[in-house]
Amino acid sequence: MISSTRYWFLIVLIVLVYIVGMFATLFENDSAQFAVMAMRMVQEHDFINLFKGPEEYLDKPHMHYWLAALSFKLFGIYDWAYRIPAILATLLGAYSCYGLAKLFYNKDVGKFAALIFMTAQTIVLSTIDVRTDAVLTGFAIFAIWQLVAYVEKSKLLHIVLGAFGAGMAFSTKGQIALLVIGICLLCHLAYTKKWKALLSYKVFLALLTFILTITPMLFAYYQQFDLHPEKVIRGKDGRSGIFFIFWEQSFERLSGEGVGKNSNDYFFFFHTFLWVFLPWTVLGLVAYWKQAKAIFKNKFQFSADRQFLMVGGIALIFFIISFAQFKLPHYLNVVIPLFSILTAPYIHGLHDHEKGKETKIMLGVQYFILSLVFIVSLLICFHVFKFERPLGYIILVAVLLGIVYFCLKREEYYLRIVTLSVYASLLLNGVLNMHFYPRLLKYQAGSTMAQKVEEFNIPVDKIYKISERHTWALDFYNRDPVNITTMGELVQKKDIWVYANEKELKKLREANFDWNEQITVDDFRITRLQLKFLEPNTRSKTLKQMYLVHIH
């Protein structure tokens, strides 16, 4: 089995990659938007009402913003402080993967499950591009672990902790949390036939714990919306926050009503999974196929070596979310713990077939994935954004030498599969967090302009925009949302700065506004990368400009 020294060495390296990513500039839109929403809570001492710019925000519950606001209160309003709750929730998720896999199998499988979860590409990404999914995923798998532990051991503490985890997950993103937790628990109960676990006073105490946990969120929704039926949200008045979170939210997501539609591709999550679970994708798919095949072949008769919780849970969750008209890749984060726990015993089982054909094939596949990561990393460092400092070359060479060492080291195949897969994730995300993202984010106009504002000592309360176009990064790094005004109101103002795009600047010229200073920065939608942008020779063709002009 993997030695404790190597295991903890890999864990430390993974956490270091997380920590490096903590200090990157916030991404627009969601990360910067959510950070601004939490920042306003702290600045305005209002932890009840959620606002997205000038609009009242109904879409998601409060927990993510409360946790970010708490971090701001403790550490100050910084991008790294915003990411702390997400990283802690991810570590909780990793420990929960370990706990559940250990419960189902053994300690070694638990270790593998935690490693797989922490290095899955979408999980690493969720610790830098922080949305609500990191907190949701961490508490959802924690709840599943504790509730399954209750089914197996009947201890009160497990069901109470499970209910608390479910309450935290529900207070973070709503019904999807209960859907995932409920499906997994029902699959386990159906497979093990331990329905008697539900016939206990402990279930009542768990329900009470769940209700107490979600009460602050329900109270906030009630105060902001239910007490004010006159408020018009998405073109409707009389909106009930409590009714929305218990009933309307998921149906709006499935239908696209309110949030809009962005995909009617029913296979979106299937092909998206191919990259979100890297570098473990092939291993995960093979593990799923083998587990599902064995369960069906055995006619769903219980076997300790096979767990229907993951097989059934993944299938049902994929089926349901595939019908949503609004889809984003990070919606898959919540199933990554299930895939991690499913993949871990498969890799562990390769130890029993050390010289078998399948083990050699899987090792070859992971070598291939590592080779692709190696090529992509070199392209990023020597072509897309060339290294500017010698330190970059030194770190990259050191990492590559370490990988080569483990490639050449003669040891058990399954151990090489684990080690090289983790190193593939470390190499890719180390390059992304330390080099690619910092260079990429220079093309995010809002955060770049905020640096100019600080450099030239421009008063942030005198910065305006003449549209309701969102400016999340500028809002956050100025520590003050940009004021919204109109062309008519602008005539009456003097000694102000206007933040504008090309079209808005043209409107100012046509309205005979004069300015004596102009700051220009490049702008690109960094979360929607294009090959033309990544190619240095054609990058300039993809860039737009944003302007900050001083009207005297």
C-alpha positions as CSV (number, residue, x, y, z in Angstrom):
1,M,0.0,0.0,0.0
2,I,1.0,3.7,-0.3
3,S,3.4,4.7,2.5
4,S,2.3,7.3,5.0
5,T,5.3,9.4,4.1
6,R,4.5,9.5,0.4
7,Y,0.8,10.0,1.1
8,W,1.2,13.0,3.3
9,F,3.9,14.4,1.0
10,L,1.4,14.4,-1.9
11,I,-1.4,15.9,0.4
12,V,1.0,18.7,1.4
13,L,1.8,19.4,-2.3
14,I,-1.9,19.5,-3.2
15,V,-2.7,21.9,-0.4
16,L,0.3,24.1,-1.5
17,V,-1.3,24.3,-5.0
18,Y,-4.5,25.4,-3.3
19,I,-2.7,28.0,-1.2
20,V,-0.9,29.4,-4.3
21,G,-4.3,29.8,-6.0
22,M,-5.7,31.7,-3.0
23,F,-3.8,34.8,-4.0
24,A,-4.9,35.0,-7.6
25,T,-7.1,37.8,-8.7
26,L,-10.8,37.0,-8.5
27,F,-12.4,35.8,-11.8
28,E,-15.4,37.5,-13.3
29,N,-18.3,36.8,-13.3
30,D,-19.4,34.6,-10.5
31,S,-16.4,34.6,-8.1
32,A,-16.0,38.4,-8.2
33,Q,-19.8,38.8,-8.1
34,F,-20.3,36.6,-5.0
35,A,-17.3,38.3,-3.3
36,V,-18.9,41.7,-3.8
37,M,-22.2,40.4,-2.5
38,A,-20.5,39.2,0.7
39,M,-18.4,42.4,0.9
40,R,-21.6,44.5,0.9
41,M,-22.9,42.5,3.8
42,V,-19.9,43.4,5.9
43,Q,-19.7,47.1,4.8
44,E,-23.4,47.7,5.2
45,H,-23.8,45.5,8.3
46,D,-26.8,43.8,6.6
47,F,-26.6,40.0,6.7
48,I,-30.3,39.6,5.8
49,N,-30.7,41.1,2.4
50,L,-28.9,39.8,-0.6
51,F,-28.2,42.1,-3.6
52,K,-26.7,41.5,-7.0
53,G,-25.7,45.0,-7.9
54,P,-28.9,47.2,-7.6
55,E,-31.2,44.1,-7.8
56,E,-32.5,42.0,-5.0
57,Y,-31.1,38.5,-5.2
58,L,-33.4,35.5,-4.9
59,D,-31.5,32.8,-6.9
60,K,-29.4,31.2,-4.2
61,P,-29.5,30.9,-0.4
62,H,-27.3,32.8,2.0
63,M,-24.8,30.3,3.4
64,H,-22.0,30.8,0.9
65,Y,-22.2,34.6,1.3
66,W,-22.4,34.4,5.1
67,L,-19.2,32.2,5.2
68,A,-17.4,34.6,2.9
69,A,-18.6,37.6,5.0
70,L,-17.4,35.9,8.2
71,S,-14.0,35.4,6.6
72,F,-13.9,39.1,5.6
73,K,-14.8,40.1,9.1
74,L,-11.9,37.9,10.5
75,F,-9.2,38.6,7.9
76,G,-10.3,41.7,6.0
77,I,-11.7,42.2,2.5
78,Y,-9.2,40.3,0.4
79,D,-9.5,37.9,-2.5
80,W,-7.6,35.2,-0.5
81,A,-10.0,35.7,2.5
82,Y,-12.9,35.1,0.1
83,R,-11.4,31.7,-0.9
84,I,-10.8,30.4,2.7
85,P,-14.3,28.9,3.3
86,A,-14.2,27.1,-0.1
87,I,-10.8,25.5,0.6
88,L,-11.9,24.5,4.1
89,A,-15.1,22.9,2.7
90,T,-13.0,21.1,0.1
91,L,-10.8,19.7,2.8
92,L,-13.9,18.6,4.6
93,G,-15.1,16.9,1.4
94,A,-11.8,15.1,1.1
95,Y,-12.0,13.9,4.7
96,S,-15.6,12.8,4.1
97,C,-14.5,10.8,1.0
98,Y,-11.9,9.1,3.2
99,G,-14.4,8.4,5.9
100,L,-17.1,6.9,3.6
101,A,-14.6,4.9,1.5
102,K,-13.1,3.6,4.8
103,L,-16.6,2.6,6.0
104,F,-17.3,0.8,2.8
105,Y,-13.9,-0.8,2.2
106,N,-10.8,0.0,4.3
107,K,-8.4,2.7,5.3
108,D,-6.1,2.4,2.2
109,V,-9.1,2.8,-0.1
110,G,-10.1,5.8,1.9
111,K,-6.7,7.4,1.4
112,F,-7.0,6.9,-2.4
113,A,-10.5,8.4,-2.4
114,A,-9.3,11.5,-0.7
115,L,-6.4,11.9,-3.1
116,I,-8.6,11.4,-6.1
117,F,-11.1,13.9,-4.9
118,M,-8.6,16.6,-4.1
119,T,-6.8,16.3,-7.5
120,A,-9.9,16.1,-9.7
121,Q,-9.6,19.0,-12.1
122,T,-12.9,20.7,-11.3
123,I,-12.3,20.4,-7.6
124,V,-8.9,22.1,-7.8
125,L,-10.5,24.8,-10.1
126,S,-13.3,25.3,-7.5
127,T,-10.7,26.4,-4.9
128,I,-9.6,29.3,-7.1
129,D,-12.7,30.2,-9.2
130,V,-14.8,30.0,-6.1
131,R,-18.6,29.8,-6.5
132,T,-21.2,28.1,-4.2
133,D,-20.2,24.6,-5.4
134,A,-17.2,24.1,-3.1
135,V,-19.2,24.6,0.0
136,L,-22.1,22.6,-1.4
137,T,-19.9,19.7,-2.4
138,G,-18.0,19.6,1.0
139,F,-21.1,19.5,3.1
140,A,-23.1,17.2,0.8
141,I,-20.6,14.4,0.9
142,F,-20.1,15.0,4.6
143,A,-23.9,14.5,5.1
144,I,-23.9,11.4,2.9
145,W,-21.0,9.9,4.9
146,Q,-22.6,10.6,8.3
147,L,-26.1,9.4,7.3
148,V,-24.7,6.2,5.8
149,A,-22.6,5.7,9.0
150,Y,-25.9,6.0,10.9
151,V,-27.6,3.4,8.8
152,E,-24.6,1.0,9.4
153,K,-24.0,1.8,13.1
154,S,-27.3,3.4,14.4
155,K,-25.4,6.0,16.4
156,L,-27.2,9.2,17.3
157,L,-24.1,11.4,16.6
158,H,-23.9,10.3,13.0
159,I,-27.5,11.1,12.1
160,V,-27.3,14.5,13.8
161,L,-24.1,15.4,12.1
162,G,-25.6,14.2,8.8
163,A,-28.6,16.4,9.3
164,F,-26.4,19.3,10.1
165,G,-24.4,18.7,6.9
166,A,-27.6,18.5,4.8
167,G,-28.8,21.7,6.4
168,M,-25.6,23.5,5.5
169,A,-25.6,22.2,2.0
170,F,-29.3,23.1,1.5
171,S,-28.6,26.6,2.9
172,T,-25.8,27.0,0.3
173,K,-27.5,26.0,-2.9
174,G,-31.0,24.8,-2.2
175,Q,-32.8,21.7,-3.5
176,I,-29.9,20.2,-5.4
177,A,-28.3,19.4,-2.1
178,L,-31.3,17.4,-0.8
179,L,-31.7,15.7,-4.2
180,V,-28.1,14.5,-4.2
181,I,-28.1,13.5,-0.5
182,G,-31.5,11.9,-0.7
183,I,-30.8,9.9,-3.8
184,C,-27.6,8.5,-2.4
185,L,-29.2,7.6,0.9
186,L,-32.1,5.9,-0.8
187,C,-29.9,3.9,-3.1
188,H,-27.9,2.7,-0.1
189,L,-31.1,1.8,1.9
190,A,-32.6,0.0,-1.1
191,Y,-29.4,-2.0,-1.7
192,T,-28.7,-3.0,1.9
193,K,-32.4,-3.3,2.8
194,K,-31.8,-1.5,6.1
195,W,-35.1,0.4,6.1
196,K,-35.5,-0.1,9.8
197,A,-32.9,2.6,10.4
198,L,-35.7,5.1,9.5
199,L,-38.0,3.7,12.3
200,S,-36.3,5.4,15.2
201,Y,-36.7,8.5,17.4
202,K,-33.3,9.5,16.1
203,V,-34.8,10.4,12.8
204,F,-37.0,12.9,14.5
205,L,-34.0,14.5,16.2
206,A,-32.2,14.6,12.8
207,L,-35.2,16.4,11.3
208,L,-35.1,18.9,14.2
209,T,-31.4,19.4,13.7
210,F,-32.0,20.0,9.9
211,I,-34.7,22.5,10.6
212,L,-32.6,24.4,13.2
213,T,-29.7,24.5,10.7
214,I,-31.7,26.0,7.8
215,T,-33.8,28.4,10.1
216,P,-31.3,31.4,9.7
217,M,-31.5,31.1,5.9
218,L,-35.3,30.8,5.9
219,F,-35.6,33.8,8.3
220,A,-33.4,35.9,5.9
221,Y,-35.5,34.9,2.9
222,Y,-38.7,35.6,4.9
223,Q,-37.5,39.0,5.9
224,Q,-36.3,40.1,2.5
225,F,-39.1,38.7,0.3
226,D,-42.2,37.2,2.2
227,L,-42.7,40.4,4.2
228,H,-42.5,42.5,1.1
229,P,-44.9,41.1,-1.6
230,E,-44.7,44.5,-3.4
231,K,-41.2,43.7,-4.5
232,V,-40.9,42.8,-8.2
233,I,-38.4,40.0,-8.8
234,R,-37.8,38.8,-12.4
235,G,-41.0,40.5,-13.5
236,K,-43.2,39.0,-10.7
237,D,-44.4,40.5,-7.5
238,G,-45.6,38.6,-4.4
239,R,-42.5,36.4,-4.4
240,S,-42.1,34.2,-1.4
241,G,-38.5,33.4,-0.6
242,I,-39.5,30.3,1.5
243,F,-41.7,28.9,-1.3
244,F,-39.0,29.6,-3.8
245,I,-36.3,27.7,-2.0
246,F,-38.5,24.7,-1.2
247,W,-40.3,24.5,-4.6
248,E,-39.6,27.0,-7.4
249,Q,-35.8,27.0,-7.5
250,S,-35.1,23.7,-9.1
251,F,-38.1,23.9,-11.5
252,E,-36.7,27.3,-12.7
253,R,-33.4,25.7,-13.3
254,L,-34.9,22.7,-15.2
255,S,-37.1,24.9,-17.4
256,G,-34.7,27.8,-17.7
257,E,-37.4,30.3,-16.5
258,G,-35.9,33.3,-14.8
259,V,-32.2,32.2,-15.1
260,G,-32.4,31.7,-18.9
261,K,-31.4,28.8,-21.1
262,N,-27.9,28.1,-22.3
263,S,-28.0,24.4,-23.4
264,N,-30.6,21.9,-24.6
265,D,-27.8,19.3,-25.1
266,Y,-28.9,16.3,-23.0
267,F,-25.3,14.9,-23.2
268,F,-23.7,18.1,-22.0
269,F,-22.6,16.6,-18.6
270,F,-21.4,13.4,-20.2
271,H,-18.8,15.0,-22.4
272,T,-18.1,17.6,-19.8
273,F,-17.2,14.8,-17.3
274,L,-14.3,13.8,-19.6
275,W,-12.3,16.9,-18.4
276,V,-13.7,17.7,-15.0
277,F,-12.5,14.4,-13.5
278,L,-9.0,14.5,-15.1
279,P,-6.6,12.9,-14.6
280,W,-8.8,10.1,-13.3
281,T,-11.4,10.1,-16.1
282,V,-10.6,6.8,-17.7
283,L,-10.1,5.0,-14.4
284,G,-13.4,6.4,-13.2
285,L,-15.3,5.3,-16.2
286,V,-13.8,1.8,-16.1
287,A,-14.5,1.6,-12.4
288,Y,-18.1,2.6,-12.9
289,W,-18.7,0.1,-15.7
290,K,-17.2,-2.8,-13.7
291,Q,-19.2,-1.9,-10.5
292,A,-22.5,-1.4,-12.4
293,K,-22.0,-4.7,-14.4
294,A,-21.2,-6.7,-11.3
295,I,-24.3,-5.3,-9.5
296,F,-26.6,-6.1,-12.4
297,K,-25.1,-9.5,-12.9
298,N,-25.6,-10.3,-9.2
299,K,-29.2,-9.1,-9.5
300,F,-28.8,-6.3,-7.0
301,Q,-28.0,-8.8,-4.2
302,F,-26.0,-7.1,-1.5
303,S,-22.2,-7.5,-1.6
304,A,-19.7,-5.6,0.6
305,D,-17.4,-5.3,-2.4
306,R,-19.9,-3.4,-4.4
307,Q,-21.8,-0.3,-3.3
308,F,-24.9,0.8,-5.2
309,L,-24.8,4.2,-3.5
310,M,-22.3,5.5,-6.0
311,V,-23.5,3.6,-9.0
312,G,-27.2,4.4,-8.5
313,G,-26.5,7.9,-7.2
314,I,-24.3,8.9,-10.1
315,A,-26.8,7.5,-12.7
316,L,-29.8,9.2,-11.2
317,I,-28.2,12.6,-10.6
318,F,-26.8,12.6,-14.2
319,F,-30.2,11.7,-15.6
320,I,-32.0,14.5,-13.7
321,I,-29.6,17.3,-14.2
322,S,-29.2,16.5,-17.9
323,F,-32.8,17.8,-18.4
324,A,-31.9,21.2,-17.0
325,Q,-32.1,24.0,-19.7
326,F,-29.4,25.9,-17.9
327,K,-26.1,23.9,-17.5
328,L,-22.6,24.8,-16.4
329,P,-19.6,22.4,-15.9
330,H,-19.3,23.1,-12.2
331,Y,-22.7,21.6,-11.6
332,L,-20.9,18.2,-11.8
333,N,-18.8,19.0,-8.7
334,V,-21.3,17.4,-6.4
335,V,-20.9,14.0,-8.0
336,I,-17.1,14.1,-8.0
337,P,-16.9,12.6,-4.4
338,L,-19.0,9.7,-5.6
339,F,-16.8,9.0,-8.5
340,S,-13.7,9.4,-6.2
341,I,-15.1,6.8,-3.8
342,L,-16.0,4.5,-6.7
343,T,-12.6,4.8,-8.4
344,A,-10.5,4.2,-5.3
345,P,-11.3,0.5,-4.7
346,Y,-10.8,-0.2,-8.4
347,I,-7.3,1.2,-8.2
348,H,-6.7,-0.6,-4.9
349,G,-7.9,-3.8,-6.6
350,L,-5.3,-3.5,-9.3
351,H,-2.7,-4.4,-6.7
352,D,-4.1,-8.0,-6.8
353,H,-3.6,-8.1,-10.5
354,E,-0.2,-6.4,-10.5
355,K,1.1,-8.1,-13.7
356,G,-2.2,-8.4,-15.3
357,K,-3.0,-6.9,-18.8
358,E,-5.6,-4.5,-17.4
359,T,-3.2,-3.0,-14.9
360,K,-0.6,-2.4,-17.6
361,I,-3.2,-0.8,-19.8
362,M,-4.3,1.5,-17.1
363,L,-0.7,2.5,-16.3
364,G,-0.2,3.2,-20.0
365,V,-3.4,5.3,-20.1
366,Q,-2.1,7.4,-17.1
367,Y,1.3,7.8,-18.8
368,F,-0.5,9.1,-21.9
369,I,-2.6,11.6,-19.8
370,L,0.6,12.7,-18.0
371,S,2.3,13.2,-21.4
372,L,-0.6,15.4,-22.5
373,V,-0.4,17.4,-19.3
374,F,3.4,17.8,-19.8
375,I,2.9,19.1,-23.4
376,V,0.1,21.5,-22.3
377,S,2.2,22.8,-19.5
378,L,5.2,23.4,-21.8
379,L,3.0,25.2,-24.3
380,I,1.6,27.5,-21.5
381,C,5.1,28.3,-20.1
382,F,7.0,28.7,-23.4
383,H,4.4,29.9,-25.9
384,V,1.1,31.1,-24.6
385,F,2.6,33.2,-21.7
386,K,6.4,32.9,-21.8
387,F,8.2,32.8,-18.5
388,E,9.6,36.2,-17.5
389,R,11.6,35.2,-14.4
390,P,14.3,32.6,-13.9
391,L,12.5,31.3,-10.9
392,G,9.7,29.9,-13.1
393,Y,12.2,27.8,-15.0
394,I,13.8,26.5,-11.8
395,I,10.5,25.4,-10.3
396,L,9.3,23.8,-13.5
397,V,12.5,21.9,-14.0
398,A,12.5,20.7,-10.4
399,V,8.9,19.4,-10.7
400,L,9.6,17.7,-14.0
401,L,12.7,16.0,-12.5
402,G,10.5,14.7,-9.7
403,I,8.0,13.3,-12.2
404,V,10.7,11.7,-14.3
405,Y,12.1,10.1,-11.1
406,F,8.7,8.4,-10.3
407,C,8.3,7.5,-14.0
408,L,11.5,5.6,-14.0
409,K,11.3,4.2,-10.4
410,R,10.7,0.5,-10.4
411,E,7.7,0.0,-8.1
412,E,4.3,-1.6,-8.1
413,Y,2.2,-0.6,-11.1
414,Y,-0.9,0.4,-9.1
415,L,1.3,2.7,-6.9
416,R,2.7,4.3,-10.0
417,I,-0.8,4.9,-11.3
418,V,-1.7,6.8,-8.2
419,T,1.5,8.8,-7.9
420,L,1.8,9.8,-11.5
421,S,-1.9,10.7,-11.7
422,V,-1.5,13.0,-8.7
423,Y,1.7,14.5,-10.2
424,A,-0.2,15.2,-13.5
425,S,-2.8,17.2,-11.5
426,L,0.0,19.0,-9.5
427,L,1.9,19.8,-12.7
428,L,-1.1,21.2,-14.5
429,N,-2.6,23.1,-11.7
430,G,0.7,24.3,-10.4
431,V,1.4,25.9,-13.8
432,L,-2.1,27.3,-13.9
433,N,-2.2,28.8,-10.4
434,M,1.4,30.1,-10.4
435,H,1.8,31.2,-13.9
436,F,-1.1,31.0,-16.3
437,Y,-3.9,32.6,-14.2
438,P,-1.8,35.6,-13.0
439,R,-0.8,36.4,-16.6
440,L,-4.3,35.7,-17.9
441,L,-5.9,38.0,-15.3
442,K,-4.0,41.0,-16.5
443,Y,-6.5,41.0,-19.4
444,Q,-9.4,41.3,-17.0
445,A,-10.2,45.0,-17.3
446,G,-12.0,45.5,-13.9
447,S,-9.2,44.2,-11.7
448,T,-6.5,45.8,-13.9
449,M,-8.3,49.2,-13.7
450,A,-8.6,48.9,-10.0
451,Q,-4.8,48.7,-9.8
452,K,-4.7,52.0,-11.9
453,V,-7.2,53.6,-9.5
454,E,-5.0,52.8,-6.6
455,E,-1.8,53.8,-8.5
456,F,-3.2,57.3,-9.3
457,N,-5.0,57.8,-6.0
458,I,-8.4,58.2,-7.7
459,P,-11.2,58.6,-5.2
460,V,-13.4,55.4,-5.6
461,D,-16.6,57.3,-4.6
462,K,-16.1,59.5,-7.6
463,I,-16.2,56.7,-10.2
464,Y,-19.4,56.3,-12.2
465,K,-20.8,54.2,-15.0
466,I,-23.6,55.2,-17.4
467,S,-25.2,51.7,-17.6
468,E,-26.1,48.9,-15.3
469,R,-23.4,46.7,-16.9
470,H,-21.8,44.7,-14.1
471,T,-18.3,45.6,-13.0
472,W,-17.7,43.0,-10.3
473,A,-13.9,43.0,-10.3
474,L,-13.6,46.8,-10.2
475,D,-16.2,46.9,-7.5
476,F,-14.4,44.4,-5.3
477,Y,-10.8,45.7,-5.7
478,N,-12.0,49.3,-5.2
479,R,-13.8,48.0,-2.1
480,D,-16.7,50.1,-3.3
481,P,-19.3,49.3,-6.0
482,V,-19.1,51.7,-9.0
483,N,-21.9,54.4,-8.9
484,I,-24.6,54.1,-11.5
485,T,-25.8,57.3,-13.3
486,T,-27.4,58.4,-16.5
487,M,-26.2,60.8,-19.3
488,G,-28.7,63.3,-18.0
489,E,-27.5,63.2,-14.5
490,L,-23.9,63.3,-15.6
491,V,-24.3,66.8,-16.9
492,Q,-24.7,68.1,-13.4
493,K,-21.6,66.4,-12.0
494,K,-18.0,67.8,-12.0
495,D,-14.6,66.3,-11.1
496,I,-15.7,62.7,-11.6
497,W,-14.4,59.6,-13.4
498,V,-16.5,57.6,-15.8
499,Y,-15.7,53.9,-16.4
500,A,-16.8,53.1,-19.9
501,N,-16.4,50.7,-22.9
502,E,-15.9,51.8,-26.5
503,K,-19.6,52.3,-27.2
504,E,-20.2,54.3,-24.0
505,L,-17.1,56.4,-24.7
506,K,-18.6,57.2,-28.1
507,K,-21.8,58.4,-26.4
508,L,-19.9,60.7,-24.2
509,R,-18.1,62.2,-27.2
510,E,-21.4,62.7,-29.0
511,A,-22.9,64.4,-26.0
512,N,-20.0,66.9,-26.0
513,F,-18.4,65.7,-22.7
514,D,-14.8,66.7,-22.3
515,W,-12.2,64.8,-20.3
516,N,-8.6,65.8,-19.5
517,E,-7.3,62.4,-18.4
518,Q,-7.9,58.9,-19.9
519,I,-6.7,55.5,-18.6
520,T,-7.0,52.6,-21.0
521,V,-6.7,48.9,-20.2
522,D,-7.2,45.7,-22.3
523,D,-10.2,43.6,-21.7
524,F,-11.0,39.9,-22.5
525,R,-13.7,37.6,-21.1
526,I,-11.1,35.3,-19.4
527,T,-13.6,32.5,-18.5
528,R,-14.3,32.0,-22.2
529,L,-10.9,31.3,-23.7
530,Q,-10.4,31.1,-27.4
531,L,-7.5,29.7,-29.5
532,K,-7.0,33.2,-31.0
533,F,-6.4,34.6,-27.6
534,L,-4.1,31.8,-26.5
535,E,-2.0,32.3,-29.6
536,P,0.3,35.3,-28.9
537,N,0.4,36.4,-32.6
538,T,-3.4,36.8,-32.8
539,R,-4.2,37.8,-29.2
540,S,-4.5,41.5,-29.9
541,K,-7.3,40.8,-32.4
542,T,-9.5,39.3,-29.6
543,L,-9.0,42.2,-27.1
544,K,-11.4,45.0,-26.4
545,Q,-10.6,48.1,-24.3
546,M,-12.1,49.7,-21.2
547,Y,-11.6,53.3,-20.3
548,L,-11.6,55.5,-17.2
549,V,-11.9,59.2,-18.1
550,H,-11.8,62.2,-15.9
551,I,-14.6,64.7,-16.6
552,H,-13.6,68.1,-15.0
